[in-house]
Structures are given as C-alpha cells and as structure tokens.
Amino acid sequence: MSNEKTAIKTTYFSILSNASLAAIKWIAGYFGNSYALIADAIESTTDIFSSGLVLLGLKYSSRPADKNHPYGHGRVEPLVTFAVVGSLIIGATIIAKQSIINIHTPHELPEAWTLIILGIIIAWKETSYRLVVRKSKETKSSSLKADAWHHRSDAITSVAAFIGITFALIMGKGYESADDWAALFAAGFILYNCYLIFRPALGEVMDEHTHDDVAIRIKELAKSVSGILETEKCFIRKTGMKYHIDLHIIVDGDLSVREGHQISHILKDKIKLEMPEISNVLIHIEPND
C-alpha cells in the first residue's frame, strides 16, 4: 500500500474514533455533572473537524504534479497542519473560558461512575496516538503527525479530568471546582501542544533542513555508483510525503558530456528505486579538478 493510501486510511480511523468518543464524553459529562469531561468532549469534537481537514489535505496532496504545480501538491499538508493548530487553539480557548466561569459558579460534585468512562477513554486515546504516530513516521506525513498529537492531547486532557474528578470526590463538598481546575490545566496543555505541532510544519514550509538521515542515505547510494568520486552539496526539500533533491556529484573531469549524463541517470534511477519517498532528483555534475 502506498504512503498516501496508508495515511488516508489512518485518517478515517481517527474520524470514526473521535466521533464515537465525543458522543460518549458529551453524554457522560452532562449526566455525570463533570465539566472536565465536557471540556474533553469539546476537544474531541474539534478533533473531528481537524481530522476531516487532514483527510482533505491528504487527498489533495496525493494529486500528481501538473503544469501549474511541477513539484506536486504536497505543500498543502503543512497548510492543513496550520488549520489543525488553529482549531486546537479555538478549542482550548473555549475550554479555558468556560472553566473560569465554572470555577466561580457553585455546582454539584461529579458522579463517581464518570471515572470508569474516563479510564476507558484514556486507554483508547493513548492506543490511537501510538497507532497514528507510527503511521505518520512510516508515511513522513506532517499532517498525520498533527492528527496523532490530537489523540495524545485528548488522552492527557482525560487524565487531567480523571485527577480532578477523583480529587473532588475524595475531598467532598467545597471542592467541586477541582474538576474545573483540571479542565483549565488541560486547556493550557493543549496550547503547549499547538506549538509542538506548528513548529515542524513551519520548518517544512520554509524548506528548513531537518533531513540529515535522508542526505546520508543519498550520499551512500551516490558513492556506490561507478564513476562518482564524491558528493558535494545535497539540498533537500519536503513537500507533503515526498522529497525533492538537489545533488552535486564529483566525477572525472575528462569524462565526456554523454558519459557524465549517463552516470547521473544511473544514480537518479537508483535513488528513486531504493528510496520511493523521493519524488525527484536534480543532479549537477562537478569535475574533479
């Protein structure tokens, strides 16, 4: 299965997971008198929207290169990641605002059975995170990585809710707001995660070099081709799940243009065969003076 199909299939899993858990959290939070659980439901609801954006972005980015987009459509991936971060910030702001209101508003203690619901949710969301983040590494997808962090942040907000509800139930009357303080903490953690998701996507848009492992592998392949004496520059840009390479190789200066051209094509074919994540390789030949 191609990276694009794997990423899209994983995103469908995220959408179904978030929709199911959001419904459970809304119902349990309402009937269990837990705003921390309702805050968790808000976060999961925004996750449905975010996963939908990721799905659309992945489908668009998988389109082949055309006349207007010679490098393909992969740049839409980090742009979708920015939108996902925006939805997280909105969700965190709503949670924080309502938490502050609830802290100053008298209300009943949460129901003890909500802890059982939260325990199941925590286990499921952490499992979902591990599955999606593994797929994001396999496919080199930044938007899928952002989607994975949605699952992790959801798990941690659920842990915060679990701690807040437990504390409120143990301490009893007068500590009802512990649940709301937990929701406020969760909002802060979501905002922190926003930065962790945003930074790599920004680096991708700015063509920041963070691909040393790819460069090392390319140079190893170049040195294995007969006629290539050494490599010089190796510039790498990532667009979606694909890489575009600008590589300088050093050959004998007495070779003919035709011989140098043939060597470059042998190397290009070898790189694309050994590294299917490479979309295009532009090779510049330097004489060994």
C-alpha beads as a LAMMPS data file, in Angstrom:
LAMMPS data file: protein, C-alpha beads

289 atoms
288 bonds

1 atom types
1 bond types

-500.0 500.0 xlo xhi
-500.0 500.0 ylo yhi
-500.0 500.0 zlo zhi

Masses

1 110.0

Atoms # bond

1 1 1 0.000 0.000 0.000
2 1 1 1.359 3.483 -0.900
3 1 1 2.117 6.103 1.746
4 1 1 -0.804 8.212 0.535
5 1 1 -3.317 5.368 0.868
6 1 1 -1.943 4.386 4.275
7 1 1 -2.252 7.961 5.547
8 1 1 -5.817 8.349 4.228
9 1 1 -6.901 5.037 5.756
10 1 1 -5.417 6.083 9.111
11 1 1 -7.296 9.394 8.980
12 1 1 -10.617 7.584 8.504
13 1 1 -9.806 5.683 11.691
14 1 1 -9.212 8.989 13.519
15 1 1 -12.518 10.472 12.359
16 1 1 -14.556 7.453 13.484
17 1 1 -12.684 7.266 16.789
18 1 1 -13.140 10.965 17.578
19 1 1 -16.832 10.960 16.644
20 1 1 -17.580 7.970 18.881
21 1 1 -15.646 9.296 21.866
22 1 1 -17.038 12.830 21.532
23 1 1 -20.596 11.465 21.788
24 1 1 -19.684 9.357 24.845
25 1 1 -17.992 12.319 26.559
26 1 1 -20.865 14.740 25.934
27 1 1 -23.406 12.294 27.381
28 1 1 -21.233 11.247 30.348
29 1 1 -20.204 14.836 31.113
30 1 1 -23.795 16.116 31.064
31 1 1 -25.331 13.361 33.187
32 1 1 -22.232 12.975 35.385
33 1 1 -22.001 16.697 36.335
34 1 1 -18.404 16.914 35.063
35 1 1 -17.268 19.973 33.149
36 1 1 -13.793 18.453 32.772
37 1 1 -15.452 15.661 30.808
38 1 1 -17.489 18.179 28.800
39 1 1 -14.254 20.092 28.102
40 1 1 -12.801 16.818 26.903
41 1 1 -15.859 16.406 24.659
42 1 1 -15.285 19.859 23.165
43 1 1 -11.690 18.879 22.377
44 1 1 -12.814 15.634 20.726
45 1 1 -15.446 17.499 18.696
46 1 1 -12.787 19.855 17.298
47 1 1 -10.717 16.757 16.565
48 1 1 -13.444 15.510 14.196
49 1 1 -13.208 18.756 12.239
50 1 1 -9.397 18.642 12.301
51 1 1 -9.227 15.031 11.122
52 1 1 -11.607 15.953 8.304
53 1 1 -9.220 18.719 7.250
54 1 1 -6.315 16.281 7.376
55 1 1 -8.240 13.861 5.172
56 1 1 -8.997 16.536 2.577
57 1 1 -5.384 17.705 2.669
58 1 1 -4.005 14.201 2.182
59 1 1 -6.308 13.537 -0.766
60 1 1 -5.361 16.850 -2.406
61 1 1 -1.626 16.425 -1.741
62 1 1 -1.650 12.995 -3.406
63 1 1 -2.542 14.544 -6.753
64 1 1 0.262 14.163 -9.321
65 1 1 2.373 17.092 -10.498
66 1 1 0.925 19.190 -13.314
67 1 1 1.830 22.240 -15.386
68 1 1 0.943 24.712 -12.620
69 1 1 2.363 22.548 -9.814
70 1 1 5.588 20.961 -11.135
71 1 1 6.581 19.908 -7.604
72 1 1 3.203 18.321 -6.914
73 1 1 0.584 19.394 -4.372
74 1 1 2.333 18.287 -1.177
75 1 1 2.668 21.797 0.250
76 1 1 -0.992 21.654 1.216
77 1 1 -0.041 19.278 4.062
78 1 1 1.690 21.838 6.314
79 1 1 -1.064 24.343 5.462
80 1 1 -3.631 21.837 6.730
81 1 1 -1.482 21.387 9.830
82 1 1 -1.737 25.137 10.474
83 1 1 -5.530 24.861 10.239
84 1 1 -5.475 21.936 12.679
85 1 1 -3.433 24.022 15.123
86 1 1 -5.953 26.850 14.738
87 1 1 -8.832 24.526 15.634
88 1 1 -6.915 23.338 18.695
89 1 1 -6.334 26.914 19.847
90 1 1 -10.041 27.712 19.459
91 1 1 -11.000 24.591 21.401
92 1 1 -8.520 25.349 24.185
93 1 1 -9.779 28.937 24.450
94 1 1 -13.397 27.782 24.785
95 1 1 -12.416 25.250 27.454
96 1 1 -10.387 27.803 29.424
97 1 1 -13.121 30.442 29.319
98 1 1 -15.859 28.070 30.482
99 1 1 -13.607 26.577 33.160
100 1 1 -13.011 30.016 34.684
101 1 1 -16.753 30.689 34.650
102 1 1 -17.497 27.347 36.313
103 1 1 -14.841 27.851 38.997
104 1 1 -16.848 30.855 40.214
105 1 1 -20.226 29.132 39.814
106 1 1 -21.473 26.693 42.529
107 1 1 -22.359 23.261 41.155
108 1 1 -22.728 19.625 42.208
109 1 1 -19.914 17.118 42.636
110 1 1 -19.206 14.897 39.604
111 1 1 -20.609 11.373 39.614
112 1 1 -18.146 8.609 40.577
113 1 1 -19.055 6.478 37.539
114 1 1 -17.541 9.084 35.226
115 1 1 -14.111 7.812 36.322
116 1 1 -14.828 4.461 34.677
117 1 1 -15.706 6.224 31.412
118 1 1 -12.522 8.282 31.609
119 1 1 -10.347 5.236 32.281
120 1 1 -11.608 3.558 29.113
121 1 1 -11.174 6.782 27.110
122 1 1 -7.582 7.286 28.304
123 1 1 -6.585 3.758 27.301
124 1 1 -8.250 4.071 23.889
125 1 1 -6.828 7.501 23.035
126 1 1 -3.273 6.563 24.012
127 1 1 -3.549 3.430 21.860
128 1 1 -4.890 5.579 18.999
129 1 1 -1.981 8.008 19.401
130 1 1 0.593 5.230 19.159
131 1 1 -1.070 3.781 16.066
132 1 1 -1.410 7.099 14.208
133 1 1 2.056 8.416 15.127
134 1 1 3.593 5.161 13.867
135 1 1 1.790 5.616 10.555
136 1 1 2.904 9.264 10.386
137 1 1 6.536 8.154 10.694
138 1 1 6.058 5.475 8.050
139 1 1 4.494 7.916 5.584
140 1 1 6.527 11.027 6.562
141 1 1 3.236 12.953 6.846
142 1 1 3.299 16.146 8.948
143 1 1 -0.489 16.489 8.979
144 1 1 -0.881 12.879 10.125
145 1 1 1.601 13.606 12.911
146 1 1 -0.572 16.571 13.933
147 1 1 -3.575 14.255 13.937
148 1 1 -1.672 11.827 16.170
149 1 1 -0.970 14.606 18.649
150 1 1 -4.687 15.279 18.769
151 1 1 -5.108 11.777 20.189
152 1 1 -2.254 12.293 22.685
153 1 1 -3.581 15.675 23.860
154 1 1 -7.036 14.113 24.199
155 1 1 -5.571 11.351 26.377
156 1 1 -3.808 13.883 28.599
157 1 1 -6.875 16.098 28.984
158 1 1 -8.740 12.949 30.021
159 1 1 -6.014 12.198 32.596
160 1 1 -6.405 15.743 33.942
161 1 1 -10.168 15.247 34.147
162 1 1 -9.655 11.910 35.941
163 1 1 -7.384 13.533 38.534
164 1 1 -9.735 16.498 39.017
165 1 1 -12.839 14.343 39.468
166 1 1 -11.006 11.958 41.826
167 1 1 -9.795 14.867 43.969
168 1 1 -13.285 16.418 44.087
169 1 1 -14.881 13.121 45.118
170 1 1 -12.285 12.403 47.817
171 1 1 -12.377 15.898 49.324
172 1 1 -16.155 16.211 49.011
173 1 1 -18.301 19.325 49.387
174 1 1 -16.427 22.558 48.848
175 1 1 -14.042 21.056 46.298
176 1 1 -16.434 20.807 43.360
177 1 1 -14.241 23.198 41.333
178 1 1 -11.319 20.738 41.286
179 1 1 -12.960 19.301 38.194
180 1 1 -12.919 22.740 36.560
181 1 1 -9.297 23.420 37.512
182 1 1 -8.415 20.155 35.789
183 1 1 -10.179 21.369 32.632
184 1 1 -8.250 24.664 32.826
185 1 1 -4.961 22.785 33.089
186 1 1 -5.972 20.672 30.104
187 1 1 -6.567 23.839 28.052
188 1 1 -3.048 25.050 28.872
189 1 1 -1.555 21.739 27.822
190 1 1 -3.438 21.819 24.519
191 1 1 -1.937 25.246 23.770
192 1 1 1.538 23.897 24.518
193 1 1 0.946 21.032 22.097
194 1 1 -0.077 23.563 19.460
195 1 1 3.488 24.838 19.378
196 1 1 4.912 21.308 19.124
197 1 1 2.691 20.639 16.106
198 1 1 3.144 24.063 14.481
199 1 1 6.955 24.239 14.576
200 1 1 7.798 21.279 12.261
201 1 1 5.105 22.323 9.768
202 1 1 6.571 25.833 9.648
203 1 1 10.008 24.335 9.020
204 1 1 8.584 22.367 6.094
205 1 1 7.075 25.487 4.506
206 1 1 10.381 27.357 4.991
207 1 1 12.405 24.464 3.479
208 1 1 14.305 24.101 6.727
209 1 1 16.943 21.361 6.563
210 1 1 15.963 18.664 9.062
211 1 1 16.595 15.624 6.873
212 1 1 20.142 14.510 7.695
213 1 1 19.133 10.840 7.580
214 1 1 17.878 11.236 4.001
215 1 1 21.033 13.109 2.949
216 1 1 23.304 10.411 4.412
217 1 1 21.417 7.655 2.578
218 1 1 21.571 9.546 -0.745
219 1 1 25.321 10.115 -0.418
220 1 1 25.852 6.413 0.330
221 1 1 23.945 5.465 -2.820
222 1 1 25.912 8.011 -4.882
223 1 1 29.263 6.577 -3.800
224 1 1 28.122 3.091 -4.816
225 1 1 27.703 4.169 -8.454
226 1 1 30.740 3.574 -10.673
227 1 1 32.276 6.823 -11.900
228 1 1 31.172 9.001 -8.959
229 1 1 34.193 10.041 -6.906
230 1 1 32.439 12.086 -4.230
231 1 1 29.338 14.139 -3.456
232 1 1 29.287 17.833 -2.674
233 1 1 26.074 19.735 -1.947
234 1 1 22.859 17.908 -1.114
235 1 1 19.794 20.120 -0.676
236 1 1 16.530 18.520 0.386
237 1 1 13.037 19.970 0.395
238 1 1 9.996 18.130 1.672
239 1 1 6.582 18.577 0.074
240 1 1 3.922 16.502 1.770
241 1 1 5.129 12.900 1.961
242 1 1 7.692 13.300 -0.830
243 1 1 11.210 14.717 -1.058
244 1 1 12.857 16.746 -3.827
245 1 1 16.641 16.524 -4.041
246 1 1 19.301 18.848 -5.469
247 1 1 22.579 16.899 -5.511
248 1 1 26.087 17.809 -6.702
249 1 1 28.337 14.885 -7.625
250 1 1 32.047 14.929 -8.467
251 1 1 33.322 12.872 -11.439
252 1 1 36.493 12.651 -13.508
253 1 1 36.884 15.959 -15.343
254 1 1 37.999 14.213 -18.528
255 1 1 34.675 12.374 -18.994
256 1 1 32.558 13.371 -21.985
257 1 1 29.243 15.152 -21.519
258 1 1 27.450 11.981 -22.647
259 1 1 29.308 9.844 -20.068
260 1 1 28.573 12.286 -17.254
261 1 1 24.929 12.427 -18.304
262 1 1 24.709 8.621 -18.229
263 1 1 26.226 8.441 -14.744
264 1 1 23.739 10.981 -13.423
265 1 1 20.814 8.995 -14.833
266 1 1 22.100 5.752 -13.318
267 1 1 22.307 7.464 -9.914
268 1 1 18.877 9.081 -10.268
269 1 1 17.244 5.757 -11.155
270 1 1 18.994 4.028 -8.258
271 1 1 17.913 6.636 -5.713
272 1 1 14.272 6.511 -6.818
273 1 1 14.324 2.701 -6.768
274 1 1 15.896 2.431 -3.307
275 1 1 14.020 5.391 -1.792
276 1 1 10.420 5.509 -3.087
277 1 1 9.719 8.568 -0.908
278 1 1 11.958 10.582 -3.281
279 1 1 9.832 12.300 -5.913
280 1 1 12.549 13.937 -7.994
281 1 1 16.341 14.240 -8.074
282 1 1 18.169 17.065 -9.842
283 1 1 21.852 16.168 -10.276
284 1 1 24.609 18.671 -11.029
285 1 1 27.965 17.298 -12.201
286 1 1 31.244 18.825 -10.934
287 1 1 34.639 17.955 -12.477
288 1 1 37.341 16.606 -10.182
289 1 1 39.873 19.439 -10.588

Bonds

1 1 1 2
2 1 2 3
3 1 3 4
4 1 4 5
5 1 5 6
6 1 6 7
7 1 7 8
8 1 8 9
9 1 9 10
10 1 10 11
11 1 11 12
12 1 12 13
13 1 13 14
14 1 14 15
15 1 15 16
16 1 16 17
17 1 17 18
18 1 18 19
19 1 19 20
20 1 20 21
21 1 21 22
22 1 22 23
23 1 23 24
24 1 24 25
25 1 25 26
26 1 26 27
27 1 27 28
28 1 28 29
29 1 29 30
30 1 30 31
31 1 31 32
32 1 32 33
33 1 33 34
34 1 34 35
35 1 35 36
36 1 36 37
37 1 37 38
38 1 38 39
39 1 39 40
40 1 40 41
41 1 41 42
42 1 42 43
43 1 43 44
44 1 44 45
45 1 45 46
46 1 46 47
47 1 47 48
48 1 48 49
49 1 49 50
50 1 50 51
51 1 51 52
52 1 52 53
53 1 53 54
54 1 54 55
55 1 55 56
56 1 56 57
57 1 57 58
58 1 58 59
59 1 59 60
60 1 60 61
61 1 61 62
62 1 62 63
63 1 63 64
64 1 64 65
65 1 65 66
66 1 66 67
67 1 67 68
68 1 68 69
69 1 69 70
70 1 70 71
71 1 71 72
72 1 72 73
73 1 73 74
74 1 74 75
75 1 75 76
76 1 76 77
77 1 77 78
78 1 78 79
79 1 79 80
80 1 80 81
81 1 81 82
82 1 82 83
83 1 83 84
84 1 84 85
85 1 85 86
86 1 86 87
87 1 87 88
88 1 88 89
89 1 89 90
90 1 90 91
91 1 91 92
92 1 92 93
93 1 93 94
94 1 94 95
95 1 95 96
96 1 96 97
97 1 97 98
98 1 98 99
99 1 99 100
100 1 100 101
101 1 101 102
102 1 102 103
103 1 103 104
104 1 104 105
105 1 105 106
106 1 106 107
107 1 107 108
108 1 108 109
109 1 109 110
110 1 110 111
111 1 111 112
112 1 112 113
113 1 113 114
114 1 114 115
115 1 115 116
116 1 116 117
117 1 117 118
118 1 118 119
119 1 119 120
120 1 120 121
121 1 121 122
122 1 122 123
123 1 123 124
124 1 124 125
125 1 125 126
126 1 126 127
127 1 127 128
128 1 128 129
129 1 129 130
130 1 130 131
131 1 131 132
132 1 132 133
133 1 133 134
134 1 134 135
135 1 135 136
136 1 136 137
137 1 137 138
138 1 138 139
139 1 139 140
140 1 140 141
141 1 141 142
142 1 142 143
143 1 143 144
144 1 144 145
145 1 145 146
146 1 146 147
147 1 147 148
148 1 148 149
149 1 149 150
150 1 150 151
151 1 151 152
152 1 152 153
153 1 153 154
154 1 154 155
155 1 155 156
156 1 156 157
157 1 157 158
158 1 158 159
159 1 159 160
160 1 160 161
161 1 161 162
162 1 162 163
163 1 163 164
164 1 164 165
165 1 165 166
166 1 166 167
167 1 167 168
168 1 168 169
169 1 169 170
170 1 170 171
171 1 171 172
172 1 172 173
173 1 173 174
174 1 174 175
175 1 175 176
176 1 176 177
177 1 177 178
178 1 178 179
179 1 179 180
180 1 180 181
181 1 181 182
182 1 182 183
183 1 183 184
184 1 184 185
185 1 185 186
186 1 186 187
187 1 187 188
188 1 188 189
189 1 189 190
190 1 190 191
191 1 191 192
192 1 192 193
193 1 193 194
194 1 194 195
195 1 195 196
196 1 196 197
197 1 197 198
198 1 198 199
199 1 199 200
200 1 200 201
201 1 201 202
202 1 202 203
203 1 203 204
204 1 204 205
205 1 205 206
206 1 206 207
207 1 207 208
208 1 208 209
209 1 209 210
210 1 210 211
211 1 211 212
212 1 212 213
213 1 213 214
214 1 214 215
215 1 215 216
216 1 216 217
217 1 217 218
218 1 218 219
219 1 219 220
220 1 220 221
221 1 221 222
222 1 222 223
223 1 223 224
224 1 224 225
225 1 225 226
226 1 226 227
227 1 227 228
228 1 228 229
229 1 229 230
230 1 230 231
231 1 231 232
232 1 232 233
233 1 233 234
234 1 234 235
235 1 235 236
236 1 236 237
237 1 237 238
238 1 238 239
239 1 239 240
240 1 240 241
241 1 241 242
242 1 242 243
243 1 243 244
244 1 244 245
245 1 245 246
246 1 246 247
247 1 247 248
248 1 248 249
249 1 249 250
250 1 250 251
251 1 251 252
252 1 252 253
253 1 253 254
254 1 254 255
255 1 255 256
256 1 256 257
257 1 257 258
258 1 258 259
259 1 259 260
260 1 260 261
261 1 261 262
262 1 262 263
263 1 263 264
264 1 264 265
265 1 265 266
266 1 266 267
267 1 267 268
268 1 268 269
269 1 269 270
270 1 270 271
271 1 271 272
272 1 272 273
273 1 273 274
274 1 274 275
275 1 275 276
276 1 276 277
277 1 277 278
278 1 278 279
279 1 279 280
280 1 280 281
281 1 281 282
282 1 282 283
283 1 283 284
284 1 284 285
285 1 285 286
286 1 286 287
287 1 287 288
288 1 288 289
